[in-house]
Amino acid sequence: MSEITPIEWTDEKVKKVTREIINDGKNREWSHVHDGLKEIAHMSGSRGLSKNQFLALRKDIIQAIEKFEPFAKSYIEIAEKGLQ
């Protein structure tokens, strides 16, 4: 089994992953997005979060993404590419 490297959650990465989930869901009508990840997108709201809302939800968003990591993997990869 390969070792899973923990994801380094910078604020920017959390925002980017969340944005990817929201955009992908909107583009494909949510049917393929895992329920747990839909939850994240809904928590984030379609217009994005204010800084205070983001900070309050940051931990919840990270926990949800990590919990559904196999479903979130592609979003995480897209976000990482965008941050390079």
C-alpha positions, -999 to +999 in steps of 0.1 A: +000+000+000+013+034-008+016+060+019-009+087+017+007+121+020-014+145+040-028+174+020-013+208+028-043+229+033-035+265+026-064+289+025-059+293-012-061+255-018-092+251+003-108+279-017-097+265-050-108+229-043-142+243-031-145+264-063-137+234-085-164+214-068-189+242-072-181+248-108-180+212-118-214+206-100-229+236-118-215+225-152-229+190-148-260+195-127-246+179-096-256+144-104-221+130-105-209+150-074-207+130-042-233+141-016-207+150+009-190+172-016-223+188-026-226+197+011-193+215+010-204+235-021-237+244-005-219+255+027-198+277+006-227+292-013-227+300-050-212+334-046-183+322-024-177+331+012-168+363+030-135+360+048-152+354+082-175+328+069-146+311+052-126+310+084-155+296+103-162+269+078-126+262+068-122+232+092-155+217+082-147+220+045-113+204+050-128+175+071-155+169+045-130+170+016-107+146+034-136+123+044-146+119+008-110+121-005-115+095-033-143+116-047-124+148-041-091+136-056-097+151-090-107+184-075-076+185-053-054+177-083-069+204-104-065+229-075-028+219-071-021+223-108-037+258-107-015+267-077+018+259-094 
